[in-house]
Amino acid sequence: MILGDLLGIPVLDSDGGRLGKAADVRFVLDGAPHQLMSEARMLGIVVSPHSAASFLGYERTNLTQPWPLAYLLQWRHRGSFLVLWEDIALIRKDAVRLRPGFTRYSPALEDLDQGH
């Protein structure tokens, strides 16, 4: 699957209930840098219950300017959360299904411990 194919598809809980759409993907860089950078590893996906459009980086910073744009994006993505890779049970071309008991994290990565 191409990463772009994942964005915008429905995300379902373990019972098939719709949680939202895959709006973004989070990566982390692991290990020592190689030629240009370290190896990238997918940390998880960001699920947005209201929109699959981009956050434009407003979820990861304290940007508040220009305020109309910041306000619109915060409102549009209210209720969004990050689901870690280990909580994803299945990825198909038409949906992502999560494992029972998955954990919702902040899309800003504020509530993740350093172990991930």
SVG drawing of the C-alpha trace seen along z (x, -y; Angstrom):
<svg xmlns="http://www.w3.org/2000/svg" viewBox="-20 -36 46 43">
<polyline fill="none" stroke="black" stroke-width="0.4" points="0.0,0.0 1.2,-3.5 1.0,-5.9 -1.2,-8.3 -3.8,-5.5 -4.1,-5.3 -5.0,-8.9 -8.7,-9.6 -9.9,-6.0 -12.3,-5.1 -10.8,-4.0 -13.0,-1.4 -12.8,-0.1 -12.6,3.6 -16.4,4.0 -16.6,2.2 -17.8,-1.1 -16.6,-4.2 -14.1,-6.4 -13.2,-8.8 -10.8,-8.9 -7.0,-8.5 -5.9,-12.2 -2.1,-11.8 0.7,-9.4 3.4,-9.9 7.0,-8.7 10.0,-8.5 13.6,-8.4 15.5,-5.5 19.2,-4.7 22.3,-6.4 22.1,-8.6 23.1,-7.0 24.0,-8.9 21.4,-11.7 19.3,-10.7 18.2,-7.9 15.8,-5.1 12.2,-6.2 9.6,-4.0 5.9,-4.4 4.7,-5.3 1.0,-5.4 -1.9,-7.1 -3.9,-10.2 -7.6,-9.7 -9.9,-12.7 -13.6,-12.2 -14.6,-15.3 -12.1,-15.7 -9.3,-13.9 -7.7,-17.2 -4.2,-18.1 -3.6,-19.7 -0.9,-21.9 1.3,-21.4 -1.1,-23.3 -1.6,-20.2 2.1,-19.9 2.9,-23.4 1.4,-26.3 0.8,-28.3 -2.1,-30.6 -1.4,-32.9 -3.0,-33.7 -5.8,-33.2 -8.6,-32.6 -6.7,-29.7 -5.5,-28.3 -9.0,-28.4 -10.6,-26.8 -8.0,-23.9 -8.4,-23.3 -12.2,-23.2 -12.1,-21.0 -9.8,-18.5 -11.4,-18.5 -11.5,-15.1 -8.6,-13.8 -6.2,-11.3 -3.1,-9.2 -3.3,-5.4 0.1,-3.6 1.1,-1.0 0.8,1.8 -2.9,0.9 -3.7,1.4 -5.2,4.9 -5.7,4.6 -5.1,2.2 -7.1,2.8 -7.6,0.5 -11.1,-0.4 -10.6,-0.7 -8.3,-0.5 -9.4,1.7 -8.1,1.2 -7.4,3.8 -9.7,4.1 -8.6,1.8 -6.5,-0.5 -5.2,-3.7 -6.0,-7.3 -3.0,-9.6 -2.7,-13.3 -1.9,-14.0 0.7,-16.5 2.6,-13.5 2.3,-15.2 1.2,-12.2 3.6,-9.5 6.3,-8.3 9.8,-8.3 9.8,-4.5 7.9,-4.9"/>
</svg>
